[in-house]
Amino acid sequence: MPQIQLSVFSTLSLLLSVSILLIYKWLLMELGAFLSGFQGTLHWVGTDIVPRSASWTSAQVLWIYLLPFGGLVLLFGLLSSRRGALSPVPQRLKLIWSWISLLTMLHLFFMPMWEIYFRQGIYFPLSYLFIPRSMQGIFGLALWTYLIFRIFSPAAHFSTLMFGDEPYRNFRQNLVQMVPLLFIPYILYIFLWWIATGFVFTPLNELYFTGLLLALLANAWLMSKYNVIVTGRPKS
């Protein structure tokens, strides 16, 4: 696939994946608010969804924050279990699948530790469950540890768009393909997010994009070695 076309499709796939996850989270928060009898409102602040109310009950906190988290767990399980079924799927759908998988892992395994640290997001239901800060930290570290072992999983599907009919590629050829596939979409995503949030990045936003960059670098490193896995042929 030509580099410009690859960059456009990858950027659109990333933005679509972000939109899907945001809508998914919003719907689950709305469902949690309905089931718990929440009397407040859910506000969109840039790209964040913030519940606001004059008073809270434990049930409302648990429903509104844990239902989206549980939804991510369910989505991650579905994405992981269906990876082997992607062989006949068109490459563009694989690209969307790969971005959704990567972003889901980031929200599910990387961000909770920082939300605990900054007392936001998942911190609230954990505190309402009377879980000590030390145990919350251990929970966050356990998620990080799991992420280390799973962070490379999107690379296999990302890489299918890098290889055309050429059976062998050196590192430079791989790098030329990875820039439009992974890093140009990443840069455009940051720029559009910055505009959507009113030109303000919170510490959590900065950590989110740092985590995404690290995840892309990890997958890019693996993909640079990928002739064996993707084509079944060893590099010369």
C-alpha positions in Angstrom: 0.0 0.0 0.0 1.5 3.5 -0.9 2.7 5.4 2.1 0.3 8.4 1.7 -2.7 6.0 1.4 -1.4 3.9 4.3 -1.1 7.0 6.5 -4.6 8.2 5.6 -6.2 4.9 6.3 -4.3 4.4 9.5 -5.2 7.9 10.8 -8.8 7.4 9.9 -8.8 4.0 11.6 -7.2 5.4 14.7 -9.8 8.3 14.9 -12.6 5.9 14.3 -11.3 3.6 17.0 -11.0 6.5 19.5 -14.6 7.5 18.7 -15.9 4.0 19.1 -14.3 3.6 22.6 -15.5 7.0 23.7 -19.1 6.3 22.7 -18.8 2.8 24.3 -17.6 4.3 27.5 -20.3 7.0 27.4 -23.1 4.5 26.8 -21.9 2.3 29.7 -21.7 5.3 32.0 -25.2 6.4 31.0 -26.4 2.8 31.7 -24.7 2.8 35.1 -26.3 6.2 35.9 -29.7 4.8 35.0 -29.3 1.6 36.9 -28.1 3.4 40.0 -30.7 6.2 40.0 -28.1 8.9 39.5 -29.6 12.3 39.8 -26.7 14.3 38.3 -25.5 14.7 34.8 -22.7 13.4 32.6 -20.8 16.2 31.0 -18.4 16.1 28.0 -15.3 18.1 29.0 -13.3 18.0 25.8 -12.9 14.3 25.2 -13.5 13.3 28.9 -16.8 12.3 30.3 -17.3 13.8 33.8 -20.2 12.9 36.1 -21.5 15.7 38.2 -23.9 15.6 41.1 -24.6 17.4 44.4 -24.7 14.1 46.2 -23.5 10.6 45.6 -24.3 7.1 46.9 -21.9 4.2 47.0 -24.1 2.4 44.4 -23.9 5.3 42.0 -20.1 5.5 42.2 -19.7 1.8 41.7 -22.1 1.6 38.8 -20.9 4.7 36.9 -17.2 3.9 37.2 -17.0 0.1 37.4 -19.5 -0.6 34.6 -17.3 1.1 31.9 -14.2 -0.7 33.4 -16.0 -4.0 33.2 -17.1 -3.2 29.7 -13.4 -2.7 28.7 -12.6 -6.1 30.3 -15.3 -7.7 28.2 -14.2 -5.9 25.1 -10.6 -6.9 25.7 -11.6 -10.6 26.2 -13.6 -10.5 23.0 -10.7 -8.9 21.0 -8.2 -11.4 22.4 -10.4 -14.5 21.7 -11.2 -13.5 18.2 -7.6 -12.7 17.0 -7.3 -16.0 15.2 -10.5 -15.3 13.2 -9.0 -12.3 11.4 -7.2 -14.1 8.6 -10.0 -13.7 6.0 -10.8 -10.1 7.2 -9.9 -7.2 4.9 -6.7 -5.4 5.9 -8.5 -2.2 6.6 -10.7 -3.9 9.2 -7.6 -5.5 10.7 -6.2 -2.0 11.1 -9.3 -0.8 13.0 -9.2 -4.0 15.1 -5.5 -3.4 15.9 -6.0 0.2 17.0 -9.0 -0.7 19.1 -7.0 -3.5 20.7 -4.1 -1.2 21.5 -6.2 1.6 22.9 -8.3 -0.8 25.0 -5.1 -2.2 26.6 -3.9 1.3 27.3 -7.2 2.3 29.0 -7.5 -1.0 30.8 -4.0 -1.8 32.0 -1.9 1.4 31.8 -4.1 4.3 32.9 -5.7 2.9 36.1 -2.4 3.3 38.0 -2.3 7.0 37.1 -5.9 7.5 37.9 -5.2 6.0 41.3 -2.2 8.4 41.7 -4.2 11.5 40.7 -7.3 10.3 42.5 -9.5 10.2 39.5 -11.4 7.5 37.5 -11.0 4.1 38.9 -9.8 5.6 42.2 -13.3 6.5 43.2 -14.9 3.1 43.2 -11.8 1.5 44.8 -12.0 4.1 47.6 -15.8 3.5 48.1 -15.0 -0.2 48.4 -12.6 0.8 51.3 -9.5 -0.6 49.5 -6.4 0.9 51.0 -4.1 3.1 48.9 -1.3 0.5 49.2 -3.6 -2.2 47.8 -4.8 0.1 45.0 -1.1 0.6 44.1 -0.5 -3.1 44.0 -3.6 -3.5 41.8 -2.2 -0.8 39.4 1.2 -2.6 39.3 -0.4 -5.9 38.6 -2.2 -4.3 35.6 1.1 -2.9 34.4 2.8 -6.3 34.7 0.1 -7.9 32.6 0.4 -5.2 30.0 4.1 -5.9 29.5 3.2 -9.4 28.4 0.3 -8.3 26.1 1.5 -5.0 24.6 3.0 -6.7 21.5 -0.1 -8.5 20.5 -1.4 -5.8 18.0 1.9 -6.0 16.0 0.9 -9.1 14.0 -2.1 -7.4 12.5 -0.5 -4.0 12.1 2.3 -5.6 10.1 0.1 -7.2 7.5 -0.3 -3.7 6.0 3.5 -3.2 5.8 4.3 -6.2 3.6 3.4 -6.2 -0.1 4.6 -8.8 -2.5 8.2 -8.5 -1.3 9.2 -11.5 0.8 12.2 -9.8 2.4 12.6 -6.4 4.0 15.4 -4.8 5.9 15.1 -2.5 8.9 15.1 0.7 6.7 12.3 -0.6 4.6 10.3 -1.6 7.6 10.9 1.9 9.2 9.7 3.6 6.1 6.4 1.7 6.3 6.0 2.1 10.1 6.2 5.9 10.1 2.9 6.4 8.1 1.3 3.3 9.6 1.9 4.2 13.3 3.6 7.5 14.0 2.0 10.0 11.6 -1.5 8.9 12.9 -0.2 9.3 16.5 1.0 12.8 15.8 -2.3 13.8 14.1 -4.2 12.2 16.9 -2.4 14.4 19.5 -3.0 17.5 17.5 -6.7 16.8 17.1 -7.1 15.9 20.7 -5.3 19.1 21.7 -7.8 21.1 19.6 -10.8 19.1 21.0 -9.7 19.8 24.6 -9.4 23.6 24.0 -5.6 23.5 23.7 -5.2 22.2 27.2 -3.6 18.9 28.2 -4.2 17.5 31.7 -1.5 15.4 33.4 -3.6 12.3 32.6 -3.7 13.3 29.0 0.0 13.6 28.9 0.5 10.2 30.5 -2.0 8.6 28.1 -0.2 9.8 25.1 3.2 8.9 26.6 1.8 5.4 27.2 0.5 5.2 23.6 3.9 6.3 22.3 5.7 3.6 24.3 3.2 1.0 23.1 3.8 2.0 19.5 7.5 1.9 19.9 7.3 -1.6 21.4 5.2 -2.8 18.5 7.4 -1.1 16.0 10.5 -2.8 17.4 8.8 -6.2 17.1 7.5 -5.4 13.6 11.0 -4.5 12.5 11.9 -8.2 12.9 8.7 -9.5 11.3 9.4 -11.4 8.1 9.4 -14.7 10.0 6.0 -14.2 11.6 4.2 -12.5 8.8 5.6 -14.1 5.7 6.9 -17.3 7.1 10.3 -16.7 5.6 13.5 -15.9 7.5 15.4 -12.7 6.8 18.6 -13.0 4.8 
